[in-house]
Amino acid sequence: MKQNLKQQAIKRMNYLIGHLVANKKMIEADRYCIDIIRQNNAVVAALKKVNDIILSSHLETCATTAIKDGDIKKRQKVLTELLEIYKAK
């Protein structure tokens, strides 16, 4: 993983951990359900951004290497994985 993207992903994950703890406290405090759901949706959106960072690094490193390598099986595997990730979004 590219070092700068790795640091971005770690920073966002640390933020998410704090956010999840706060969301848990909201539930424990019997806060308004819609407010909890909104905060949970914010966590989901932030986690998607982490995935975008990781995918970007993957495209710049692993995927590019596999495609340039010339090994048809490796290239097909990487392309299949990318399509599966894209479909999951």
C-alpha positions, 0 to 999 in steps of 0.5 A: 500500500502506498505510504501516504494513502496508508496514513490517510486510511489509518487516520480515518479509521482512528476517527471512525473508532472514536465516532463508533464509541460516541454512537454506542454512547448515544444508544446507551443514553437512549438518544433519539433513534433518528439521531443515532441512525444519522450518526451511523450513516455518517460512519458508513459514509466515512468507512466508504471513504476509507475503502476508496483510499484503499482501492486507489492504492490497490489500483496504483500498486497491486492492480497495475503490477498484475496488469503489466506483469503479462501473466494472464491469470494474474491479470484476470484475477485482479480484474475479476476482484475489481469488478466484484468490488465495483458491483458491491458498491 
